[in-house]
Amino acid sequence: MVRGATEHDIPELVRLRALLFDDLGGDFFNPADPAADWRATLAQVFGRKLAEPDCRILVVDAPEGLAACGIGTIEQWFPGPHSRNGRIGHVIGMVTDPAHRRRGHGRAVMLGLLGWFRDRDAVRVDLTASREAEPLYRSLGFAGHPDPLLCWKP
């Protein structure tokens, strides 16, 4: 059911990621410059990330392409009393095609990513949840983060 993505999957990974942004909406995810070709840049990044050991992209096949995907990355932060080795995981871009939702694909991908994070000794895994997906993540043990999330855009 769940497998690691390959270069062959890149066009579908780009399609699913675009669906994610369509679902999220808002000015942050739909910038004023729609002419920017972020999809071509994304395809190049997927090509590089597929070969990196601290990135894992899992997918679920559908007859016409991919039903779902999820991306896990690990960053080396500085260790501290709250993070013995500084290996922090991030779940990015969990998305299921609307035609394939409510079939357990998202849960299966998340479980695969959580196993990958455990195997790589991540001390924490962060993600940003949509309202619809938050119950799934909480059922898998995710909880509120103690730090407020802020961002800066140059």
C-alpha positions as CSV (number, residue, x, y, z in Angstrom):
1,M,0.0,0.0,0.0
2,V,2.6,2.6,1.1
3,R,5.9,2.8,-0.8
4,G,8.8,5.2,-1.2
5,A,8.4,7.7,-4.0
6,T,10.6,7.5,-7.1
7,E,11.6,10.0,-9.8
8,H,8.7,8.5,-11.9
9,D,6.3,9.9,-9.2
10,I,7.5,13.6,-9.5
11,P,4.7,14.9,-11.7
12,E,2.1,13.3,-9.4
13,L,3.9,14.7,-6.3
14,V,3.7,18.2,-7.8
15,R,0.0,17.7,-8.6
16,L,-0.8,16.6,-5.1
17,R,1.2,19.4,-3.5
18,A,-0.7,21.9,-5.7
19,L,-4.0,20.4,-4.4
20,L,-2.7,21.0,-0.9
21,F,-2.3,24.7,-1.5
22,D,-5.6,24.9,-3.2
23,D,-7.2,23.4,-0.1
24,L,-5.3,25.8,2.3
25,G,-6.0,29.0,0.3
26,G,-5.4,32.4,1.7
27,D,-2.8,35.0,0.8
28,F,0.0,33.1,2.4
29,F,-0.4,30.1,0.2
30,N,-1.6,32.0,-2.9
31,P,0.8,34.8,-3.4
32,A,0.1,37.8,-5.6
33,D,2.4,36.5,-8.4
34,P,0.6,33.5,-9.9
35,A,2.9,33.7,-12.9
36,A,5.8,32.4,-10.9
37,D,6.5,28.8,-12.0
38,W,6.9,27.3,-8.6
39,R,5.8,23.9,-9.9
40,A,8.9,23.5,-12.1
41,T,11.1,24.5,-9.2
42,L,9.2,22.0,-7.0
43,A,9.8,19.2,-9.5
44,Q,13.6,20.0,-9.4
45,V,13.6,20.0,-5.6
46,F,11.7,16.7,-5.5
47,G,14.4,15.2,-7.8
48,R,17.1,16.3,-5.4
49,K,15.3,15.4,-2.2
50,L,14.5,11.8,-3.3
51,A,18.3,11.1,-3.1
52,E,18.9,12.7,0.3
53,P,19.1,10.4,3.4
54,D,17.4,12.9,5.7
55,C,14.2,13.1,3.5
56,R,11.6,10.4,3.0
57,I,8.7,10.7,0.6
58,L,6.0,8.1,0.9
59,V,3.1,7.6,-1.5
60,V,0.0,5.5,-2.0
61,D,-0.8,4.4,-5.6
62,A,-4.1,4.9,-7.3
63,P,-5.1,3.5,-10.7
64,E,-4.8,6.9,-12.3
65,G,-1.7,8.2,-10.4
66,L,-1.1,8.7,-6.7
67,A,-3.8,8.7,-4.1
68,A,-1.8,10.2,-1.3
69,C,1.7,11.4,-0.3
70,G,3.6,12.7,2.7
71,I,7.1,14.1,3.1
72,G,9.3,13.7,6.2
73,T,12.6,15.5,6.7
74,I,15.1,15.6,9.6
75,E,17.2,18.6,10.4
76,Q,20.2,18.7,12.7
77,W,19.5,21.4,15.3
78,F,21.6,22.1,18.3
79,P,21.1,19.6,21.2
80,G,19.9,20.8,24.6
81,P,18.1,19.5,27.6
82,H,14.9,19.3,25.5
83,S,16.6,17.6,22.6
84,R,19.4,15.2,23.5
85,N,20.7,14.9,19.9
86,G,19.1,17.8,18.1
87,R,17.5,15.7,15.4
88,I,14.2,17.3,14.7
89,G,11.7,15.8,12.2
90,H,9.2,17.7,10.1
91,V,6.2,16.3,8.3
92,I,5.5,18.4,5.2
93,G,2.9,18.2,2.5
94,M,0.6,15.4,3.7
95,V,-2.1,15.3,1.1
96,T,-4.7,12.9,-0.2
97,D,-6.4,13.3,-3.5
98,P,-10.1,14.2,-2.8
99,A,-11.3,11.2,-4.8
100,H,-9.3,8.9,-2.4
101,R,-10.0,10.4,1.0
102,R,-11.5,8.6,4.0
103,R,-9.8,5.3,3.1
104,G,-6.9,5.3,5.6
105,H,-4.2,6.5,3.1
106,G,-3.2,9.5,5.2
107,R,-2.9,7.3,8.4
108,A,-0.9,4.7,6.5
109,V,1.5,7.3,5.2
110,M,1.9,9.0,8.6
111,L,2.5,5.6,10.3
112,G,5.2,4.9,7.7
113,L,6.8,8.3,8.3
114,L,6.7,8.0,12.1
115,G,8.5,4.6,11.8
116,W,11.1,6.3,9.6
117,F,11.6,9.1,12.2
118,R,12.0,6.5,15.0
119,D,14.6,4.6,12.9
120,R,16.6,7.8,12.5
121,D,16.4,8.8,16.1
122,A,14.4,12.0,15.7
123,V,13.7,13.4,19.2
124,R,10.7,15.4,18.0
125,V,8.5,15.6,14.9
126,D,6.7,18.8,14.1
127,L,3.9,19.4,11.6
128,T,1.3,22.0,10.7
129,A,-2.2,20.5,10.6
130,S,-5.2,21.5,8.7
131,R,-8.4,21.5,10.8
132,E,-9.6,18.4,8.9
133,A,-6.5,16.4,9.6
134,E,-5.8,17.5,13.2
135,P,-7.9,14.7,14.7
136,L,-5.8,12.1,12.8
137,Y,-2.5,13.6,14.0
138,R,-3.8,13.9,17.6
139,S,-4.9,10.2,17.5
140,L,-1.3,9.3,16.5
141,G,0.1,11.2,19.6
142,F,0.8,14.7,18.3
143,A,0.0,17.5,20.7
144,G,0.1,21.3,20.8
145,H,3.6,22.8,20.5
146,P,4.8,25.0,23.4
147,D,6.3,27.6,21.2
148,P,4.3,30.1,19.1
149,L,5.0,29.8,15.4
150,L,6.1,33.0,13.8
151,C,7.6,33.6,10.3
152,W,9.4,36.3,8.5
153,K,9.3,36.7,4.7
154,P,12.1,38.8,3.2
